[in-house]
C-alpha cells in the first residue's frame, strides 16, 4: 500500500465491499451535537441518571426529562453532515454490511442509511418508549407536555414513558446486539469513525470483526481505547469530517 495514510484508506475502501462502519459522537459535532466524552463532553457537566433510579423515583424522572428536553431541541433541528452522507453513499453503492452507531441523534437515518443496515445500539432520541407495553411514539407531544406541566408523561396504558435511549444501568436491546455481532462476522473491512471506543459492550463490535483478521481502520481526533492494538491496520488522528468523506468520494469515483 501507499505510504500516504489517506491513500491507504482510499485503497481499503476501494478493494472491500462488505463494510462494518462503527460511529461515535465525534461524527456529529459538525451537526451541532455535543460530544459526550470529549474535553467538553456532557458527561463532565451532568451527573447521569441511572435506569433503576428513573424507574423508581419521580424526582429522577423529572431530572431526566429536564435533561432530555435540552438535547431534544438539538436533535430535532440537527441535520446530517458530510460523514453521514458518505456513509449513506457507501450503502447506496452496495458496499455496506452494517452501520453500528453509538449515537442517539438519528442523523444516519436522516442521511439515508436504511433501517435494514443500521443498528442504533444506544437507542434514539427521536422516539419515546413505554417501559411497560413497549409502544414507541413521537417525542414532540411528550416534551411539550413536560415543558408545560413539569410532570413526566405517562403512557395511555399507565406505564412510565422514557426517551428510547439506553440509560446507565439499562440493558442493551438483545436484538440490536445480535444484528451488530452478526455483521461483525460477515464484514471484510471495519472502520471506526469518531469514537473513543471506551464504552462496552458497544466497542466490542468492531473488535469482534477485527479479531477475524480483516483490516481495521480507526479515525478519531484524540486517543481511543483501541490505539496500539495489533488488530488496528490503519490509525488516522484528525477531523473525521475532513478525512472520511474525501476518501469515500475518491474510492467511489474509481469503481
URTA-V220177 format. One record per pair of residues at least 4 apart in sequence whose C-alpha atoms are under 7 Angstrom apart, sorted by the first residue. I is the first residue (numbers start at 0). GAP is how many residues later the second one is. If there is no record, write none. Layout:
# URTA-V220177
i-><I	I>
gap-><GAP	GAP>
This chain:
# URTA-V220177
i-><0	1	1	3	4	5	5	6	7	8	8	9	9	9	9	9	10	11	12	13	15	15	16	16	17	17	17	17	17	17	18	18	18	18	18	18	18	18	19	19	19	19	19	19	19	19	19	19	20	20	20	20	20	20	21	21	21	21	21	21	21	22	22	22	22	22	22	22	22	23	23	23	23	23	23	24	24	24	24	24	24	25	25	25	26	26	26	26	26	27	27	28	28	28	29	30	30	30	30	31	32	33	34	34	35	35	35	36	36	36	41	42	48	48	48	48	48	49	49	49	49	50	50	50	50	50	51	52	52	53	53	56	57	58	59	60	60	61	61	61	62	63	64	64	65	66	67	68	68	69	70	71	71	72	73	74	78	79	79	79	79	79	80	81	81	81	82	82	82	82	83	83	83	83	84	84	85	85	85	86	87	87	87	87	88	89	89	89	90	90	90	96	96	96	97	97	97	98	98	98	99	99	99	99	99	100	100	100	101	101	101	102	102	103	103	103	103	103	103	104	104	105	105	105	106	107	107	108	108	112	112	113	118	118	119	120	121	121	121	122	122	122	123	123	124	124	124	125	126	126	126	126	126	126	127	127	127	127	127	127	127	127	128	128	128	128	128	128	128	128	129	129	129	129	129	129	129	129	130	130	130	131	131	138	139	140	141	141	142	143	144	144	145	145	145	145	152	153	153	153	153	154	154	154	165	165	172	173	174	175	176	177	178	179	179	180	180	181	182	183	183	183	183	184	186	187	188	188	188	189	189	189	189	189	189	190	190	190	191	191	191	192	192	192	192	193	193	193	194	195	195	195	196	196	196	196	197	197	198	199	202	203	204	205	206	208	209	209	209	209	210	214	215	215	215	215	216	216	216	216	217	217	217	218	218	218	218	219	219	219	219	219	220	220	220	221	222	238	239	240	241	242	243	244	245	246	247	248	249	250>
gap-><7	5	6	4	4	4	241	4	4	4	238	4	237	238	240	241	4	4	238	237	172	173	78	79	77	78	79	169	170	171	76	77	78	79	168	169	170	171	76	77	78	79	163	164	167	169	170	171	77	78	79	169	170	171	77	78	79	169	170	171	184	4	77	78	79	169	170	171	172	77	78	79	169	170	171	4	10	11	78	169	170	9	168	169	56	166	167	213	214	4	5	4	5	6	51	47	48	49	50	46	41	7	6	7	5	6	7	4	5	6	4	4	4	5	11	15	119	4	117	118	119	4	116	117	118	119	4	4	7	6	7	4	4	4	4	4	91	4	89	90	4	4	4	87	4	4	4	4	74	4	4	4	53	4	4	30	28	4	5	27	30	31	4	4	159	163	4	158	161	162	4	23	24	27	4	26	4	159	162	4	4	23	24	25	4	4	5	6	4	5	22	20	86	90	19	20	85	18	19	20	18	19	20	21	80	18	19	20	18	19	20	17	19	16	18	19	20	21	61	19	20	4	18	20	4	4	5	4	5	4	5	4	57	61	4	55	43	44	50	41	42	43	40	41	38	39	40	13	9	10	11	12	36	37	8	9	10	11	33	34	35	36	5	6	7	8	32	33	34	35	4	5	6	25	29	30	31	32	28	29	30	27	28	4	4	4	4	11	4	4	4	8	4	5	6	7	8	4	5	6	7	4	5	6	4	6	4	4	4	4	4	4	4	4	25	4	24	4	4	21	22	24	25	24	22	26	25	26	27	16	19	20	25	26	27	25	26	27	25	26	27	25	26	27	47	25	26	46	25	27	28	29	6	27	28	29	5	27	4	4	4	4	4	4	4	5	4	5	6	21	20	18	15	16	17	18	15	16	17	18	16	17	18	16	17	18	21	16	17	18	19	20	16	17	18	15	4	4	4	4	4	4	4	4	4	4	4	4	4	4>
